[in-house]
Amino acid sequence: MAIEITTISDSQFADLLERGEGHFLDFKAKEVSPAKLTKALSAFANADGGELFIGVLNSGSPPKRWSGFASAEAANSHIQTFEQFFPLGTHFKYQFLRSERYSGLLLHCEILKTPDIRPASDGIFYLRRGAQSLPQTAEEQISRLRFNKGITSYEDHIVKVDVEEVTNSKSILEFMLANIPTAEPLPWLKKQQLIVEEDRPTVAAVLLYSDEPQAALPKAGIKIYRYQTSGSGTRDTLVGNPLSIEGNLYALVAKAVQTTIDLVEKLSVVGTAGLEKISYPRESIHEVITNAVLHRDYSLNDDIHIRIYDNRIEVQSPGVLPAHVTVENILEERFARNQRTVRLINKYEDPPNKDVGEGLNTAFEAMRKLKFRDPIIEQLEGSVRVTLRHEKLASPEESICDYLKSNSEINNSKAREITFIGSENSVKRIFNKMLKSKIIERIPDRPQAKTGYRKGSNFRA
């Protein structure tokens, strides 16, 4: 099958070079050996994915740095390396790039984050960090790769505490009486594989059913901070001392959500009618905190951090996004790092994860219903941060005008997408008002099914 060939302009190539090599981008000369190529593929696949451009030299002016293959056939050995590294044909895409000015073809490969860890041809696992492909040879490094991918989960590790910490706790007895009254704790916990070798509880058992999990797992709690600023939080803007929330996971979620809401309800901002109380959808706060508690990496020695600012709430949880999940696909993809914990906490009569796998989607929808801006999801170095912003969306009219500033036309479907209005008729009414004010005008000579609108005489940039 022929590989797609795309023409790029001089400016596009210059922009690519300007980006420079980094965590998501690497350049290789066409002379790169297959063995060295697999090191880059391994590093990207084991991290967050990235782009590889083969046929680009590391120094010189743009014309000198373009050093492409004489023909598509000349890149066959590199293409075979890709296909051997990804034998199922998934998790990578490639194409040739050509220029009207420079000779030869660049081979552009997009490597996606894989659900497993991949060694290079030398048998060593590599990890992309900045502009480097770093070998991961120590056992703890390979274990960390497995934890990050969700291949193994720290929730199954044994905790060296007495088994009665989970078989005779108030937490397990209340849970059993309310949800499984016919069973006894010890055999039931063994059946769930929460008590294993020599009657030792696992991390999941302690997190779920110990009365004080943080006594055995000190960094399995939540810290809540209130900063009196809309900027960066500092010691000078911290209000009081951080609050420490502890308890089994079911109680931890409930306490953290209520504490966060109580602190938020004390906030006020200056509005059109003077001081106005700040509020966020409770569902959004609940789902973001639940997601952090259930999907964090408990092998990392850090708490979950909830930071409340004048204009936003940040929830930061230890651990990178697992397996193939990325910031871009997190609302569509499903993968639970702590599968046992997620399943068992859902057995409560009123579980925090009522719609398993839909938590962040619910958070987004709740914000949109109140016309707040979407939450921001970021993967940081070793953690994930979700930010709920107390910022209203622009009015539908403003959103439509903003869109037309950089686009020649808009239709009903696109307007519904950018304004988060589900009703076609509601958008029609907005268009009609804007037509009467001559802010927009209907594009002439189009059938009704292809109705579009463009800037009108009273449009203001």
N, C-alpha and C positions, 0 to 999 in steps of 0.2 A: 504494500500500500504506500502510495506516494506521501511524503511528509509535506505539510503545508509550508509555503514560502511566503513570508510577509515582508513588504518593503517598509523600511523606516527612514525617516528624514535625518539630515545632518543634526538638526536641533534635538531630535529624540535621542540620537546617539550621544550627543554632548550632555544631555540631561542624565542619561544613564551613567556616564563616566563621573558626572558631578556627584551622584549619589555615593559613589565609592563603595568599596567592599565593606561589609558589615554583617550583622547577625543574620540578615535575610538575603544577602547578595554576595556572590563570589564570581571572579573572573578567572578563566584558565586559558593559557595558550593552546592552540590546536595540537601542539606536540605533547600535551599532557598524557602520561601513561595511563592505561586502564586501571592499574593498581592505585595510583594517586587519585584518579577520578572517583573510585569507590569510597575513598576516605571522605571526600566532600559529600557524596551521596549519603553515606552513613551518618555523617554529622548533621545534615539537614533533616533527614528522616527521623532521627532520634531526638531532635529538638522541636522546632516549630515550623519546619518546612522552609523553603526559600527558593531563590532563583540562581541558576548557574548559566553563565554565558561563556561558551567555548569559542576561542578565536579572538580573544581580547587580551592584548598585552598589558602589563601592569604599569608601564610608564611611557612617557612621550606625549606628543600632541595627539588630538583625536585621529587625524589621518594615519599616524604611525601606529596607533594602538589597535586599529582595525586590521586584523591579520587572519582573514577568514579562510575556509576550506575552498580549494579550487573548484570543487563540485560536490553535490550531495553524496556521491559515491565515496568521496574521500573521507567522509565522516562515518563510514560504516562500522569501523571498530569501536568508536565511541557509542554509537547507537546500540550496538550489540552489548556493550557494557551496561547501558541503561536497562535493556531488556532482560539481561541476566540478573541484574540486581533487583528488578521488579518483575519476577517471572509471571505473575498473574496479570500483568499489564495495567495494574492500578497504582494509585498514589504518585503518578508522575505524568507530565504532558510535555511534549517538545515540538519545536518548529524551527525552521531555518529563517534567518533574517538576512535580507540583502539591502544594499544601498545603491542608489543611482550614481553615487560619486566614488565609493570605494569598491575594490574588487573582492570577490570571494564571498562565502556565506558564513555567517555566525550560526552556531547551534545554541539555541535557547531552550533550557530545560527548567520546568517548574516542578520542584519536588514538594509533595504534600507531606504533612505530618502523618506518620504511620501509627497504627494501633499497637504495633509490636516494636521491639528493638532490632536493628539491623547491623550486623558486623560488616566491615570492609573485607576486601579479598584476602587481607592478611589475618583475618580472624579476630581483629580487634574492633571493639565498639568505639565510635567517635561521637562527639557532641559539639554542636556549634555554639560557640560563645564569642560574641563580638565578631571579629573578622577571622577567628581561628577555628580550626577543626581539631579539637583536643581529644587525645586518646583516653579512654576510660578503662583502666586496667585493674585498679584496686577493687576488691570485692565490694567495699562500701559504695564505690562509684557505680558499679553495675547494679547493685541493689537499688540505688537511688533511681537509676534509669527505669528499673522495673516498677518501682513505686509510682514514678511519674506517668508511666504508660498505663498503669492500672493492671499490669500483668499479675503482680502480687499486691496484696493490700496489707498494710500494717495492722488493720483491724483483726487479723488472724494470728498475730503474734501473742505469745504467752506472757502474762503478767505475773510476777512472783509475789502474789498475795494469797492469803488463805482463801480457800474456795467459799467459805461462809460469808465472805464479803459480798458475794452475789447470790448465794443460795438462801441466806437468812437475813437479807436486808429488808428494810421497810419498803424500798422501791420494788423489789421483786415480788414481795408478798401482796402489795396493793395491785400490782400489774396482774398477777396470776388470778387473784380473786375477782377482779373486774373483767378479765378477758378470757382466761382459760381456767375456770374454777375447778374443773375435774382433774387437773394435772398437778403434779408435785414439782417444785422448782428444779431439784437436781436432775432427775431423768429428763425433764423437758429441756433444760439447758444443754444437756449432753446431746440430745436428739438434734438440737439446733446447731451443734458443733461449736458451742460457746464455752464448753468445758471439755478440755482435751487431755493430753498426756498427763498421767498421774493426778487427775482431778485438779488441773490448773485452769483458771479462767483466762479467756483471751481478752485482748484490748476491747473488742466489741462488747463482751460481757460486762466488763468494768464500766465502760462508758454508758451502757444502757441501764444497768441494774444495780450498780453500787450506789450507796447513799452519798458517798463522797469520792467520786472518781478522781478528782484532782489531787487527792492524797497520794495515789499511786501514779497518776499521770498529771504532773504539776502544770503543764502547759496545755491542758485540754479545756480551759475556761474561756471567758470573754472579758475583755477590758473595754469600758465605755468612757469616752472623753467628751467633754463639752468645751468647745472653743468659741469665744466671743469675738468672732471675726468672720468675714467672707473670704479672707485670703488664706495663707498657709498657717497651719496651727503651730504655735510656739509656746514655750513655757509662760511667756508674758500674757498670752491670750487664753491660756487654760483656766477654766473656771473650776475652782476646788481641786480635789484629787480625783484621779481616774477611779471609776467604780469597777470592782471585780465581781463578776457573776459566775457562780459555780453550781454544781449539781449534776445529776444524771441528764442525759441529752434531752429527754422530754421536758424536764423542769428547766433546763438551761435555755431552751428556745423560748418557753413561755415567759421566764423572768427577763430575758434580754429584750424581747419584743415590748413587754409592758414598761420596762425601765426606759427604753428608747422613746416610746410614745409619751411617757410622763415628762421627760426632759424636753421633747419637741413642743409639747403643749404650753410650756412656759415661755416659748419664744414669741417675739412680736417684731413686726417690721412697720416702717412708716408707709402707709398707703394713701389712697385718695381721701379716705375718711379718717385720717389720723393713724394711730397705732392699730394694727390688725394682727390677729393671731395667725401663726403659721400652722399649717396642717398638711399632712401627707396621707395618701390612702393607706389605711392600716394594712390592707392586703399586701401592698408593695413592701412595707417594712417587714411584715411577717415572712413573706416568701424569700426575700433576700437573706434574712438572718437564718432561716431554716436551711436554705441552700448552702450557706457558709458552714453551718454546723454539721450537716450530713455529708458534705462532699470535700471537706478540707482534708489535708494530708496529716494524719495524727502522728506520723513518724517525725515530723518537724517540731523542734522544741520552741514553739511560739504559740501564743494565744490568738484568738480572733480579735480584731480591733474594730470597734465601732466609734467613728468620730463624727460628732454632731456640730456642724457649723451654722452660722446664721442663714446660709442659703443652700445648704446641702447636707446629706448624710452619706458618709463613706463606710462601707463594710469591707474589711480586708481580711481574707482568710489564707492561712498557710498552704502552700502547694500550688504547682502550676496546673493548668487544665489537663486532665488525663487523656490518654489514648489519642484518638483522632480529633478530639474536640478542640476547636479554636474559638477565638473571640468572634470570628465572622460566622461560624455555623452553630454557635452554642444554643440558639433558640430552636434549631431543627434537629440537632443530633442528641442522642441519649447515651449516656455512659455513666454508671455509678462507680466511683472509686471504692466506696465502702458498701458493697452490695448487700452484705448481711445486715448491716446497721440500718440501711434504708428500708429493707424488707420488714425487719422486726419492729421498728418504731411505727410502721404503718399498721401494726396490729392493735395499737391503742384505740380505745373507743372514739376518741377525738384526736386523731393523729395530726401532727403539724404538717406532714406531707400528704394531704388528702388526695390531691391529684398527682400521683407519682410521675415525675418526669416533666411536669408542667409548671414548676415553681416560677422560674424566671419569666416565662410567657405570661403568667398571671400578674406578675409584678409590672411588666410592660403594659398590659391591658388596663390595669387599675390606674396607672399614671395617665394613660391616653384618655380614659373616660373623663378625667378631670382637666384635660387639656394641658397637662404638664409635659415637659420635654421627656423624651425617652431616657431611661437609665443609661449610664455609660459603664461598659464592662472593659476592664483593662487587665492584661497579664503583665505583672511586674516581675522583677527578678525573684523568683521563688514564692510568689503569692499572686492571688487574684483579687482585684478591687472592683466593687460595684458601687457606683455613685448615683444616689437619688437626688436630682436637682429640684430645688423649689423655684423653678422658672417656668412660667406659663408659655405655651406656644404662642406664636404670633396669631392675630386674628386670621380667619380664612382668607379675607381679602388681601391682607399683608403677605400671606404665604403665596398666594397666586401672583401678586405683583413681583415678589422676590424671584419667583420661578421665571417670570417673563423677562426679568433683567438679563438673564443669561441664556434664555431659550426663545425661539422665534414664535412658538405657539403653545397652547395648552388645550386639553380636552377634559371632559367630565371625569374620565377614568383617572387621569394623572392628578387632577385636582383633589379627588377623593383620597388618593394615595398620600399626597403631601400635607393634607389638612386633617387626616385621620377621621374624616366624616364618612360614615358607611352608606348614607342615603344618597342615591343619584338625584332625587328630587330636591333635596336640601341644597346640593351643589348647583342645581339649575336655578334655584331662587337667588343664590349668591351671584351667579353669572348675570342674571337679569338686572339686579341692582347695579352691578358694575357696568352693564351695557347702557342703562339709563343715564348713568353719570359719565358715560363716554371714557371710562378708565380703560375699558377693553372694547373691541369690536369683533363681530363674527367674521371669519374668513369667508369671502364670497365664493360662489360657484362650487359649493361642495354639497354632496348628498347629506341628508340628515344623519345617516349612520356614521359619517366621518366629520361631523361638526367640530370645528376648532375655533379658538379665539386668539387674537393677537393684541398688541398694545393699541389703545385708542388715543384720541386727540388730547384727552385730559390725563393721560398716564404720566406720572411723575417718577423719574428714575431715582 
